[in-house]
Amino acid sequence: MPETNDTQQYQSRRRQQSLIISLSLMLGLLLAACPLSVVAIQQRMIPPPSFAVRLGSVEIAAPCPPRVFICDEATPFYAVWRGDDQPDGSITYRQLFFMYLKRRHRG
C-alpha cells in the first residue's frame, strides 16, 4: 500500500525533530564537558595538556613557554601563554590564562 502524503510529511518532521534533539544533546554535553575538565585538571584527576602551537609570528603554549621555563608534573599551576616575535629575534610572552592546581599528594 503506497504511503500517503501526510505520512511522508510526518516521517520527515520526525527525522528533523530527531536530528535537532541529537544535535542539542551533543552541544549540551560538549558545553558541560569544558567546565568539568577544568575542575578535573585543577583537582589533578587528569593531567593538564601540554602544547606549543605556532601561527605565523604568534606562539601559543601551555603550561610553560618553551625555552623560558621548565615545567614538570609537580608544577603547582597551569597557564596558557602567548608569545610574539620581536624584531631582535627574541620572543615576548604574555600570560592569557592562569590556574593553581591542587597540591599533589605523595603516597
Secondary structure per residue as TSV (DSSP state, phi and psi in degrees):
chain	resnum	aa	ss	phi	psi
A	1	M	-	360.0	124.4
A	2	P	-	-68.3	147.9
A	3	E	-	-74.4	144.4
A	4	T	-	-82.7	167.1
A	5	N	H	-63.6	-36.8
A	6	D	H	-63.8	-40.1
A	7	T	H	-66.1	-41.9
A	8	Q	H	-64.2	-41.4
A	9	Q	H	-65.5	-40.0
A	10	Y	H	-62.2	-45.8
A	11	Q	H	-64.6	-37.6
A	12	S	H	-65.1	-42.7
A	13	R	H	-64.5	-39.3
A	14	R	H	-63.6	-41.1
A	15	R	H	-63.7	-42.6
A	16	Q	H	-63.4	-43.0
A	17	Q	H	-62.9	-42.4
A	18	S	H	-62.4	-42.0
A	19	L	H	-64.2	-44.5
A	20	I	H	-64.4	-42.6
A	21	I	H	-64.4	-43.2
A	22	S	H	-62.4	-45.6
A	23	L	H	-64.9	-38.3
A	24	S	H	-64.6	-42.7
A	25	L	H	-63.6	-42.7
A	26	M	H	-63.1	-43.0
A	27	L	H	-64.8	-42.4
A	28	G	H	-62.2	-42.2
A	29	L	H	-66.2	-39.1
A	30	L	H	-63.1	-44.4
A	31	L	H	-66.5	-32.2
A	32	A	H	-75.0	-31.0
A	33	A	H	-70.0	-31.8
A	34	C	H	-62.0	-55.1
A	35	P	H	-66.0	-33.3
A	36	L	H	-65.8	-37.0
A	37	S	H	-69.7	-34.2
A	38	V	H	-63.3	-44.1
A	39	V	H	-65.3	-41.7
A	40	A	H	-63.7	-38.1
A	41	I	H	-68.1	-43.2
A	42	Q	H	-63.1	-36.7
A	43	Q	T	-84.9	1.4
A	44	R	T	61.1	32.6
A	45	M	S	-78.8	-33.3
A	46	I	S	-129.1	148.2
A	47	P	-	-72.2	142.6
A	48	P	-	-70.5	144.1
A	49	P	-	-71.8	140.2
A	50	S	-	-109.8	135.1
A	51	F	E	-159.1	161.1
A	52	A	E	-147.3	115.4
A	53	V	E	-122.7	130.9
A	54	R	E	-108.6	125.6
A	55	L	E	-122.7	95.3
A	56	G	T	67.0	-120.2
A	57	S	T	-96.6	10.0
A	58	V	E	-115.9	137.4
A	59	E	E	-121.5	131.8
A	60	I	E	-111.7	127.1
A	61	A	E	-140.2	152.5
A	62	A	E	-154.0	150.0
A	63	P	S	-82.5	-12.7
A	64	C	S	-134.1	144.7
A	65	P	-	-67.9	137.2
A	66	P	T	-62.9	148.7
A	67	R	T	68.5	3.3
A	68	V	T	-115.1	-56.5
A	69	F	-	-117.9	157.7
A	70	I	-	-115.0	117.5
A	71	C	-	-111.8	145.1
A	72	D	-	-131.5	-168.8
A	73	E	T	-65.9	-22.3
A	74	A	T	-86.5	-0.6
A	75	T	-	-59.5	126.8
A	76	P	S	-81.5	10.5
A	77	F	E	-143.7	166.7
A	78	Y	E	-132.0	129.6
A	79	A	E	-139.6	151.5
A	80	V	E	-114.4	130.4
A	81	W	E	-118.9	147.7
A	82	R	E	-116.0	125.5
A	83	G	E	-110.4	130.7
A	84	D	E	-113.8	131.7
A	85	D	E	-65.5	140.2
A	86	Q	-	-107.0	158.3
A	87	P	T	-59.0	-28.8
A	88	D	T	-83.4	3.9
A	89	G	S	95.8	-7.8
A	90	S	-	-84.8	174.9
A	91	I	E	-125.3	131.8
A	92	T	E	-104.1	125.8
A	93	Y	E	-103.4	141.5
A	94	R	E	-124.2	143.0
A	95	Q	E	-83.7	127.5
A	96	L	E	-100.0	-31.4
A	97	F	E	-148.1	141.7
A	98	F	E	-143.9	138.5
A	99	M	E	-150.1	129.5
A	100	Y	E	-74.5	143.3
A	101	L	-	-103.4	151.3
A	102	K	-	-60.2	144.3
A	103	R	-	-62.9	134.7
A	104	R	-	-78.4	126.4
A	105	H	-	-89.1	139.6
A	106	R	-	-93.3	132.3
A	107	G	-	-109.2	360.0
